[in-house]
C-alpha cells in the first residue's frame, strides 16, 4: 500500500523539544520505526516533514496525482488553526488519519480544537509514537 506520512512544524525537533511531553526518541527514530513496519508489511512510505504550511499542502496535492492510498498526518500546531491545510485534506478522498503524540485534550485549551480532524477519517491522540503505527494498521485493515 502506498502511504504518505506527513509531519508538520517542530516535529523534526522530537527528542529535543519538551521531552516530558513528546518523549526522548528523535525524529529519525520515528522514521526508522515506520520504515521497519512498512517493510515487514510490504507498504511503500513517503515520509515528509516540514515547518511550512505550503510545503505540506503541496505534498497532499502530490498524493492525489501519484495515487497515494492513505495519509497519516500530524499537523503539529497547524492542527489548531490551518484552514488551508484542512481544505487540502478535504480535497482528496482517501483515508486520512490524524495523529498526535501527546494527549492534546489534557493540555492548553487552544489544543482542544482541531480544524483538520473533521476532514480526516479518524484521529489518534496521546499514545506517543505508537499512534503512527496504529494508524498504519488501520489503513491496512480498511483497505482489505
Ligand atoms: C502535537 C500537538 C500539537 O498541539 C503541537 O503543536 C505539536 C505536536 C502532538 O503530536 O502532540 O507540535 O501535534
Backbone and ligand atoms as CSV (ligand in chain L), in Angstrom:
chain,resi,resn,atom,element,x,y,z
A,1,UNK,N,N,0.843,-1.194,0.000
A,1,UNK,CA,C,0.000,0.000,0.000
A,1,UNK,C,C,0.884,1.253,0.000
A,2,UNK,N,N,0.449,2.255,-0.753
A,2,UNK,CA,C,1.231,3.486,-0.854
A,2,UNK,C,C,0.705,4.515,0.156
A,3,UNK,N,N,1.547,4.844,1.128
A,3,UNK,CA,C,1.101,5.689,2.244
A,3,UNK,C,C,2.005,6.924,2.362
A,4,UNK,N,N,1.375,8.067,2.562
A,4,UNK,CA,C,2.114,9.313,2.815
A,4,UNK,C,C,2.059,9.628,4.304
A,5,UNK,N,N,3.226,9.830,4.911
A,5,UNK,CA,C,3.292,10.207,6.323
A,5,UNK,C,C,3.757,11.651,6.394
A,6,UNK,N,N,2.925,12.505,6.914
A,6,UNK,CA,C,3.251,13.936,6.980
A,6,UNK,C,C,3.399,14.393,8.419
A,7,UNK,N,N,4.461,15.100,8.689
A,7,UNK,CA,C,4.651,15.705,9.997
A,7,UNK,C,C,4.870,17.194,9.823
A,8,UNK,N,N,4.139,17.971,10.606
A,8,UNK,CA,C,4.194,19.420,10.496
A,8,UNK,C,C,5.278,20.044,11.358
A,9,UNK,N,N,5.100,21.331,11.650
A,9,UNK,CA,C,6.141,22.128,12.286
A,9,UNK,C,C,6.623,21.581,13.625
A,10,UNK,N,N,7.920,21.648,13.795
A,10,UNK,CA,C,8.628,21.295,15.039
A,10,UNK,C,C,8.702,19.800,15.322
A,11,UNK,N,N,8.109,18.981,14.469
A,11,UNK,CA,C,8.193,17.541,14.735
A,11,UNK,C,C,9.579,16.996,14.382
A,12,UNK,N,N,10.343,17.759,13.592
A,12,UNK,CA,C,11.743,17.397,13.377
A,12,UNK,C,C,12.562,17.594,14.663
A,13,UNK,N,N,11.962,18.261,15.642
A,13,UNK,CA,C,12.646,18.512,16.914
A,13,UNK,C,C,12.266,17.500,17.991
A,14,UNK,N,N,11.675,16.394,17.583
A,14,UNK,CA,C,11.393,15.327,18.555
A,14,UNK,C,C,12.702,14.902,19.206
A,15,UNK,N,N,12.653,14.620,20.502
A,15,UNK,CA,C,13.877,14.240,21.213
A,15,UNK,C,C,14.657,15.440,21.731
A,16,UNK,N,N,14.281,16.626,21.234
A,16,UNK,CA,C,14.933,17.868,21.675
A,16,UNK,C,C,13.899,18.714,22.420
A,17,UNK,N,N,12.704,18.840,21.804
A,17,UNK,CA,C,11.655,19.706,22.355
A,17,UNK,C,C,10.893,19.006,23.482
A,18,UNK,N,N,10.537,19.717,24.505
A,18,UNK,CA,C,9.628,19.289,25.583
A,18,UNK,C,C,9.563,17.763,25.761
A,19,UNK,N,N,10.679,17.205,26.203
A,19,UNK,CA,C,10.792,15.737,26.286
A,19,UNK,C,C,9.761,15.108,27.222
A,20,UNK,N,N,9.351,15.846,28.243
A,20,UNK,CA,C,8.341,15.350,29.178
A,20,UNK,C,C,7.000,15.138,28.478
A,21,UNK,N,N,6.794,15.847,27.386
A,21,UNK,CA,C,5.529,15.731,26.642
A,21,UNK,C,C,5.676,14.807,25.430
A,22,UNK,N,N,6.757,14.989,24.678
A,22,UNK,CA,C,6.886,14.261,23.411
A,22,UNK,C,C,7.857,13.081,23.453
A,23,UNK,N,N,8.512,12.900,24.610
A,23,UNK,CA,C,9.411,11.758,24.747
A,23,UNK,C,C,10.831,12.068,24.287
A,24,UNK,N,N,11.670,11.049,24.392
A,24,UNK,CA,C,13.105,11.253,24.129
A,24,UNK,C,C,13.531,10.712,22.756
A,25,UNK,N,N,12.627,10.019,22.106
A,25,UNK,CA,C,13.005,9.483,20.786
A,25,UNK,C,C,13.004,10.600,19.751
A,26,UNK,N,N,13.995,10.606,18.894
A,26,UNK,CA,C,14.071,11.702,17.924
A,26,UNK,C,C,13.296,11.383,16.634
A,27,UNK,N,N,13.289,12.362,15.751
A,27,UNK,CA,C,12.513,12.228,14.508
A,27,UNK,C,C,13.016,11.043,13.668
A,28,UNK,N,N,14.323,10.868,13.684
A,28,UNK,CA,C,14.896,9.762,12.910
A,28,UNK,C,C,14.418,8.409,13.445
A,29,UNK,N,N,14.302,8.296,14.782
A,29,UNK,CA,C,13.792,7.028,15.340
A,29,UNK,C,C,12.367,6.790,14.861
A,30,UNK,N,N,11.601,7.871,14.781
A,30,UNK,CA,C,10.218,7.717,14.300
A,30,UNK,C,C,10.211,7.195,12.863
A,31,UNK,N,N,11.032,7.786,12.015
A,31,UNK,CA,C,11.021,7.344,10.615
A,31,UNK,C,C,11.526,5.894,10.500
A,32,UNK,N,N,12.498,5.528,11.338
A,32,UNK,CA,C,13.008,4.153,11.314
A,32,UNK,C,C,11.920,3.162,11.722
A,33,UNK,N,N,11.219,3.524,12.800
A,33,UNK,CA,C,10.120,2.694,13.308
A,33,UNK,C,C,9.073,2.445,12.211
A,34,UNK,N,N,8.736,3.524,11.516
A,34,UNK,CA,C,7.718,3.438,10.467
A,34,UNK,C,C,8.215,2.616,9.279
A,35,UNK,N,N,9.463,2.842,8.891
A,35,UNK,CA,C,10.013,2.116,7.736
A,35,UNK,C,C,10.128,0.629,8.025
A,36,UNK,N,N,10.487,0.284,9.290
A,36,UNK,CA,C,10.618,-1.137,9.646
A,36,UNK,C,C,9.276,-1.841,9.516
A,37,UNK,N,N,8.240,-1.192,10.028
A,37,UNK,CA,C,6.901,-1.794,9.959
A,37,UNK,C,C,6.436,-1.890,8.495
A,38,UNK,N,N,6.699,-0.832,7.748
A,38,UNK,CA,C,6.270,-0.801,6.343
A,38,UNK,C,C,6.950,-1.922,5.551
A,39,UNK,N,N,8.216,-2.116,5.844
A,39,UNK,CA,C,8.979,-3.140,5.128
A,39,UNK,C,C,8.401,-4.533,5.402
A,40,UNK,N,N,8.098,-4.783,6.696
A,40,UNK,CA,C,7.532,-6.072,7.098
A,40,UNK,C,C,6.200,-6.326,6.407
A,41,UNK,N,N,5.424,-5.250,6.271
A,41,UNK,CA,C,4.055,-5.407,5.769
A,41,UNK,C,C,3.919,-5.110,4.277
A,42,UNK,N,N,5.033,-4.753,3.670
A,42,UNK,CA,C,5.021,-4.524,2.225
A,42,UNK,C,C,4.392,-3.209,1.787
A,43,UNK,N,N,4.492,-2.181,2.631
A,43,UNK,CA,C,3.972,-0.862,2.245
A,43,UNK,C,C,5.082,-0.005,1.655
A,44,UNK,N,N,4.672,0.935,0.829
A,44,UNK,CA,C,5.629,1.926,0.344
A,44,UNK,C,C,5.316,3.260,1.022
A,45,UNK,N,N,6.300,3.764,1.781
A,45,UNK,CA,C,6.066,5.009,2.515
A,45,UNK,C,C,6.785,6.179,1.875
A,46,UNK,N,N,6.074,7.321,1.850
A,46,UNK,CA,C,6.725,8.599,1.565
A,46,UNK,C,C,6.637,9.377,2.875
A,47,UNK,N,N,7.769,9.596,3.520
A,47,UNK,CA,C,7.769,10.263,4.824
A,47,UNK,C,C,8.303,11.675,4.644
A,48,UNK,N,N,7.502,12.660,5.062
A,48,UNK,CA,C,7.866,14.059,4.805
A,48,UNK,C,C,7.563,14.912,6.027
A,49,UNK,N,N,8.505,15.774,6.360
A,49,UNK,CA,C,8.286,16.726,7.467
A,49,UNK,C,C,8.580,18.123,6.954
A,50,UNK,N,N,7.748,19.085,7.357
A,50,UNK,CA,C,8.073,20.471,7.023
A,50,UNK,C,C,7.556,21.414,8.095
A,51,UNK,N,N,8.269,22.501,8.243
A,51,UNK,CA,C,7.828,23.564,9.148
A,51,UNK,C,C,6.958,24.571,8.407
A,52,UNK,N,N,6.684,24.299,7.121
A,52,UNK,CA,C,5.985,25.268,6.272
A,52,UNK,C,C,4.640,24.729,5.788
A,53,UNK,N,N,3.636,25.507,6.006
A,53,UNK,CA,C,2.265,25.112,5.654
A,53,UNK,C,C,2.138,24.743,4.170
A,54,UNK,N,N,2.662,25.614,3.306
A,54,UNK,CA,C,2.525,25.399,1.861
A,54,UNK,C,C,3.203,24.116,1.400
A,55,UNK,N,N,4.315,23.786,2.020
A,55,UNK,CA,C,5.046,22.563,1.623
A,55,UNK,C,C,4.200,21.331,1.954
A,56,UNK,N,N,3.486,21.375,3.080
A,56,UNK,CA,C,2.622,20.243,3.466
A,56,UNK,C,C,1.443,20.139,2.494
A,57,UNK,N,N,0.909,21.292,2.116
A,57,UNK,CA,C,-0.210,21.313,1.159
A,57,UNK,C,C,0.243,20.765,-0.197
A,58,UNK,N,N,1.435,21.164,-0.628
A,58,UNK,CA,C,1.970,20.649,-1.896
A,58,UNK,C,C,2.072,19.119,-1.858
A,59,UNK,N,N,2.489,18.570,-0.724
A,59,UNK,CA,C,2.625,17.104,-0.606
A,59,UNK,C,C,1.258,16.418,-0.683
A,60,UNK,N,N,0.259,17.043,-0.076
A,60,UNK,CA,C,-1.094,16.462,-0.114
A,60,UNK,C,C,-1.601,16.450,-1.563
A,61,UNK,N,N,-1.357,17.542,-2.270
A,61,UNK,CA,C,-1.802,17.605,-3.672
A,61,UNK,C,C,-1.030,16.606,-4.532
A,62,UNK,N,N,0.236,16.442,-4.230
A,62,UNK,CA,C,1.069,15.460,-4.943
A,62,UNK,C,C,0.503,14.054,-4.720
A,63,UNK,N,N,0.024,13.801,-3.489
A,63,UNK,CA,C,-0.539,12.480,-3.152
A,63,UNK,C,C,-1.730,12.164,-4.053
A,64,UNK,N,N,-2.494,13.187,-4.401
A,64,UNK,CA,C,-3.627,12.987,-5.323
A,64,UNK,C,C,-3.111,12.537,-6.686
A,65,UNK,N,N,-2.071,13.210,-7.153
A,65,UNK,CA,C,-1.557,12.911,-8.503
A,65,UNK,C,C,-0.826,11.581,-8.582
A,66,UNK,N,N,-0.204,11.145,-7.467
A,66,UNK,CA,C,0.583,9.906,-7.588
A,66,UNK,C,C,-0.113,8.671,-6.996
A,67,UNK,N,N,-1.440,8.793,-6.843
A,67,UNK,CA,C,-2.248,7.641,-6.413
A,67,UNK,C,C,-1.873,7.066,-5.052
A,68,UNK,N,N,-1.541,7.943,-4.131
A,68,UNK,CA,C,-1.331,7.522,-2.748
A,68,UNK,C,C,-2.657,6.994,-2.207
A,69,UNK,N,N,-2.568,5.927,-1.385
A,69,UNK,CA,C,-3.811,5.278,-0.936
A,69,UNK,C,C,-4.246,5.675,0.470
A,70,UNK,N,N,-3.344,6.285,1.233
A,70,UNK,CA,C,-3.709,6.700,2.592
A,70,UNK,C,C,-2.713,7.717,3.111
A,71,UNK,N,N,-3.195,8.579,4.011
A,71,UNK,CA,C,-2.313,9.600,4.606
A,71,UNK,C,C,-2.375,9.500,6.123
A,72,UNK,N,N,-1.205,9.567,6.747
A,72,UNK,CA,C,-1.119,9.693,8.201
A,72,UNK,C,C,-0.491,11.050,8.439
A,73,UNK,N,N,-1.205,11.922,9.141
A,73,UNK,CA,C,-0.702,13.287,9.308
A,73,UNK,C,C,-0.716,13.740,10.757
A,74,UNK,N,N,0.426,14.271,11.182
A,74,UNK,CA,C,0.478,15.013,12.439
A,74,UNK,C,C,0.759,16.459,12.039
A,75,UNK,N,N,-0.275,17.286,12.004
A,75,UNK,CA,C,-0.067,18.650,11.512
A,75,UNK,C,C,0.595,19.584,12.529
A,76,UNK,N,N,0.984,19.056,13.708
A,76,UNK,CA,C,1.589,19.922,14.726
A,76,UNK,C,C,0.629,21.048,15.069
A,77,UNK,N,N,1.171,22.229,15.316
A,77,UNK,CA,C,0.317,23.352,15.718
A,77,UNK,C,C,-0.648,23.799,14.618
A,78,UNK,N,N,-0.359,23.449,13.343
A,78,UNK,CA,C,-1.299,23.798,12.258
A,78,UNK,C,C,-2.672,23.174,12.486
A,79,UNK,N,N,-2.684,22.065,13.244
A,79,UNK,CA,C,-3.939,21.387,13.595
A,79,UNK,C,C,-4.991,22.381,14.086
A,80,UNK,N,N,-4.514,23.333,14.863
A,80,UNK,CA,C,-5.438,24.165,15.617
A,80,UNK,C,C,-5.951,25.389,14.855
A,81,UNK,N,N,-5.324,25.679,13.705
A,81,UNK,CA,C,-5.781,26.906,13.010
A,81,UNK,C,C,-5.609,26.929,11.500
A,82,UNK,N,N,-5.065,25.871,10.895
A,82,UNK,CA,C,-4.804,25.995,9.448
A,82,UNK,C,C,-5.987,25.543,8.596
A,83,UNK,N,N,-6.764,26.520,8.165
A,83,UNK,CA,C,-7.887,26.207,7.263
A,83,UNK,C,C,-7.364,25.787,5.895
A,84,UNK,N,N,-6.192,26.278,5.535
A,84,UNK,CA,C,-5.618,25.914,4.231
A,84,UNK,C,C,-5.255,24.425,4.198
A,85,UNK,N,N,-4.690,23.945,5.298
A,85,UNK,CA,C,-4.346,22.521,5.384
A,85,UNK,C,C,-5.625,21.682,5.418
A,86,UNK,N,N,-6.597,22.159,6.140
A,86,UNK,CA,C,-7.894,21.467,6.191
A,86,UNK,C,C,-8.482,21.335,4.785
A,87,UNK,N,N,-8.476,22.442,4.036
A,87,UNK,CA,C,-9.037,22.408,2.679
A,87,UNK,C,C,-8.271,21.425,1.790
A,88,UNK,N,N,-6.965,21.391,1.963
A,88,UNK,CA,C,-6.145,20.462,1.155
A,88,UNK,C,C,-6.527,19.020,1.479
A,89,UNK,N,N,-6.674,18.716,2.767
A,89,UNK,CA,C,-7.048,17.350,3.171
A,89,UNK,C,C,-8.447,17.002,2.669
A,90,UNK,N,N,-9.341,17.979,2.759
A,90,UNK,CA,C,-10.728,17.732,2.334
A,90,UNK,C,C,-10.817,17.452,0.840
A,91,UNK,N,N,-9.841,17.937,0.087
A,91,UNK,CA,C,-9.960,17.819,-1.364
A,91,UNK,C,C,-9.556,16.451,-1.906
A,92,UNK,N,N,-8.990,15.586,-1.059
A,92,UNK,CA,C,-8.702,14.246,-1.596
A,92,UNK,C,C,-9.422,13.154,-0.808
A,93,UNK,N,N,-10.006,12.239,-1.579
A,93,UNK,CA,C,-10.910,11.250,-0.981
A,93,UNK,C,C,-10.234,9.913,-0.735
A,94,UNK,N,N,-9.196,9.940,0.095
A,94,UNK,CA,C,-8.569,8.689,0.525
A,94,UNK,C,C,-8.594,8.700,2.051
A,95,UNK,N,N,-8.405,7.545,2.715
A,95,UNK,CA,C,-8.384,7.565,4.177
A,95,UNK,C,C,-7.240,8.445,4.704
A,96,UNK,N,N,-7.571,9.271,5.682
A,96,UNK,CA,C,-6.594,10.196,6.272
A,96,UNK,C,C,-6.726,10.095,7.778
A,97,UNK,N,N,-5.629,9.780,8.449
A,97,UNK,CA,C,-5.658,9.633,9.904
A,97,UNK,C,C,-4.811,10.730,10.527
A,98,UNK,N,N,-5.406,11.465,11.454
A,98,UNK,CA,C,-4.659,12.500,12.181
A,98,UNK,C,C,-4.080,11.895,13.457
A,99,UNK,N,N,-2.799,12.114,13.665
A,99,UNK,CA,C,-2.117,11.564,14.845
A,99,UNK,C,C,-1.530,12.699,15.675
A,100,UNK,N,N,-1.693,12.608,16.984
A,100,UNK,CA,C,-0.974,13.492,17.910
A,100,UNK,C,C,-0.254,12.637,18.936
A,101,UNK,N,N,0.996,12.944,19.131
A,101,UNK,CA,C,1.824,12.181,20.070
A,101,UNK,C,C,1.314,12.388,21.493
A,102,UNK,N,N,1.048,13.634,21.831
A,102,UNK,CA,C,0.574,13.962,23.180
A,102,UNK,C,C,-0.953,13.909,23.220
A,103,UNK,N,N,-1.480,13.830,24.442
A,103,UNK,CA,C,-2.932,13.921,24.586
A,103,UNK,C,C,-3.310,15.402,24.637
A,104,UNK,N,N,-3.669,15.913,23.470
A,104,UNK,CA,C,-3.942,17.349,23.332
A,104,UNK,C,C,-5.097,17.800,24.235
A,105,UNK,N,N,-5.963,16.867,24.590
A,105,UNK,CA,C,-7.129,17.229,25.424
A,105,UNK,C,C,-6.762,17.477,26.876
A,106,UNK,N,N,-5.594,16.993,27.271
A,106,UNK,CA,C,-5.106,17.221,28.644
A,106,UNK,C,C,-4.320,18.511,28.735
A,107,UNK,N,N,-4.128,19.177,27.624
A,107,UNK,CA,C,-3.197,20.304,27.572
A,107,UNK,C,C,-3.944,21.637,27.428
A,108,UNK,N,N,-3.249,22.678,26.995
A,108,UNK,CA,C,-3.856,24.009,26.907
A,108,UNK,C,C,-5.143,23.971,26.073
A,109,UNK,N,N,-6.022,24.885,26.417
A,109,UNK,CA,C,-7.329,24.972,25.753
A,109,UNK,C,C,-7.215,25.070,24.213
A,110,UNK,N,N,-6.233,25.851,23.728
A,110,UNK,CA,C,-6.157,26.037,22.269
A,110,UNK,C,C,-5.863,24.730,21.539
A,111,UNK,N,N,-5.324,23.733,22.269
A,111,UNK,CA,C,-5.016,22.445,21.622
A,111,UNK,C,C,-6.233,21.511,21.571
A,112,UNK,N,N,-7.318,21.927,22.209
A,112,UNK,CA,C,-8.507,21.057,22.233
A,112,UNK,C,C,-9.267,21.097,20.913
A,113,UNK,N,N,-8.983,22.129,20.123
A,113,UNK,CA,C,-9.666,22.250,18.833
A,113,UNK,C,C,-8.754,21.766,17.718
A,114,UNK,N,N,-9.330,20.939,16.844
A,114,UNK,CA,C,-8.620,20.574,15.617
A,114,UNK,C,C,-9.496,20.997,14.446
A,115,UNK,N,N,-8.954,21.851,13.587
A,115,UNK,CA,C,-9.715,22.237,12.390
A,115,UNK,C,C,-9.512,21.200,11.274
A,116,UNK,N,N,-8.531,20.344,11.449
A,116,UNK,CA,C,-8.237,19.339,10.421
A,116,UNK,C,C,-8.936,17.990,10.674
A,117,UNK,N,N,-9.168,17.653,11.946
A,117,UNK,CA,C,-9.771,16.347,12.259
A,117,UNK,C,C,-11.130,16.111,11.574
A,118,UNK,N,N,-11.996,17.135,11.468
A,118,UNK,CA,C,-13.299,16.866,10.842
A,118,UNK,C,C,-13.224,16.436,9.376
A,119,UNK,N,N,-12.098,16.676,8.725
A,119,UNK,CA,C,-11.991,16.223,7.327
A,119,UNK,C,C,-11.099,14.979,7.216
A,120,UNK,N,N,-10.733,14.423,8.381
A,120,UNK,CA,C,-9.966,13.167,8.384
A,120,UNK,C,C,-10.911,12.013,8.707
A,121,UNK,N,N,-10.462,10.819,8.422
A,121,UNK,CA,C,-11.259,9.628,8.716
A,121,UNK,C,C,-11.359,9.425,10.222
A,122,UNK,N,N,-10.236,9.642,10.912
A,122,UNK,CA,C,-10.213,9.471,12.359
A,122,UNK,C,C,-8.995,10.140,12.942
A,123,UNK,N,N,-8.931,10.080,14.268
A,123,UNK,CA,C,-7.849,10.776,14.979
A,123,UNK,C,C,-7.330,9.876,16.098
A,124,UNK,N,N,-6.023,9.854,16.280
A,124,UNK,CA,C,-5.404,9.094,17.375
A,124,UNK,C,C,-4.597,10.089,18.202
A,125,UNK,N,N,-4.875,10.184,19.482
A,125,UNK,CA,C,-4.131,11.149,20.310
A,125,UNK,C,C,-3.577,10.491,21.567
A,126,UNK,N,N,-2.419,10.981,22.010
A,126,UNK,CA,C,-1.914,10.654,23.337
A,126,UNK,C,C,-1.246,9.310,23.480
A,127,UNK,N,N,-0.974,8.613,22.407
A,127,UNK,CA,C,-0.371,7.273,22.504
A,127,UNK,C,C,1.099,7.279,22.101
A,128,UNK,N,N,1.684,8.462,22.093
A,128,UNK,CA,C,3.098,8.568,21.736
A,128,UNK,C,C,3.324,8.190,20.278
A,129,UNK,N,N,4.538,7.744,19.975
A,129,UNK,CA,C,4.868,7.388,18.587
A,129,UNK,C,C,4.061,6.181,18.113
A,130,UNK,N,N,3.595,5.389,19.086
A,130,UNK,CA,C,2.787,4.211,18.765
A,130,UNK,C,C,1.540,4.577,17.939
A,131,UNK,N,N,1.069,5.796,18.120
A,131,UNK,CA,C,-0.116,6.246,17.379
A,131,UNK,C,C,0.059,6.139,15.865
A,132,UNK,N,N,1.271,6.421,15.392
A,132,UNK,CA,C,1.528,6.345,13.945
A,132,UNK,C,C,1.405,4.892,13.462
A,133,UNK,N,N,1.876,3.964,14.313
A,133,UNK,CA,C,1.840,2.542,13.924
A,133,UNK,C,C,0.396,2.047,13.886
A,134,UNK,N,N,-0.390,2.509,14.868
A,134,UNK,CA,C,-1.808,2.126,14.890
A,134,UNK,C,C,-2.531,2.686,13.668
A,135,UNK,N,N,-2.143,3.891,13.294
A,135,UNK,CA,C,-2.764,4.498,12.103
A,135,UNK,C,C,-2.451,3.653,10.869
A,136,UNK,N,N,-1.225,3.141,10.805
A,136,UNK,CA,C,-0.840,2.295,9.669
A,136,UNK,C,C,-1.660,0.997,9.677
A,137,UNK,N,N,-1.866,0.436,10.877
A,137,UNK,CA,C,-2.697,-0.772,10.996
A,137,UNK,C,C,-4.102,-0.501,10.475
A,138,UNK,N,N,-4.630,0.674,10.826
A,138,UNK,CA,C,-5.993,0.997,10.379
A,138,UNK,C,C,-6.052,1.063,8.853
A,139,UNK,N,N,-5.078,1.753,8.265
A,139,UNK,CA,C,-5.092,1.907,6.801
A,139,UNK,C,C,-5.049,0.549,6.117
A,140,UNK,N,N,-4.246,-0.356,6.675
A,140,UNK,CA,C,-4.150,-1.703,6.097
A,140,UNK,C,C,-5.486,-2.421,6.228
A,141,UNK,N,N,-6.071,-2.340,7.438
A,141,UNK,CA,C,-7.340,-3.046,7.680
A,141,UNK,C,C,-8.460,-2.473,6.808
A,142,UNK,N,N,-8.478,-1.167,6.657
A,142,UNK,CA,C,-9.554,-0.519,5.888
A,142,UNK,C,C,-9.467,-0.858,4.414
A,143,UNK,N,N,-8.274,-1.184,3.983
A,143,UNK,CA,C,-8.089,-1.488,2.561
A,143,UNK,C,C,-8.557,-2.916,2.231
A,144,UNK,N,N,-8.389,-3.821,3.233
A,144,UNK,CA,C,-8.715,-5.231,2.974
A,144,UNK,C,C,-10.205,-5.546,3.130
L,1,LIG,C1,C,1.193,17.723,18.519
L,1,LIG,C2,C,0.269,18.564,19.408
L,1,LIG,C3,C,0.212,20.000,18.918
L,1,LIG,O1,O,-0.635,20.769,19.755
L,1,LIG,C4,C,1.596,20.619,18.934
L,1,LIG,O2,O,1.544,21.931,18.424
L,1,LIG,C5,C,2.611,19.794,18.228
L,1,LIG,C6,C,2.575,18.335,18.408
L,1,LIG,C7,C,1.365,16.278,19.055
L,1,LIG,O3,O,1.837,15.450,18.299
L,1,LIG,O4,O,1.062,16.007,20.210
L,1,LIG,O5,O,3.515,20.309,17.591
L,1,LIG,O6,O,0.620,17.632,17.227
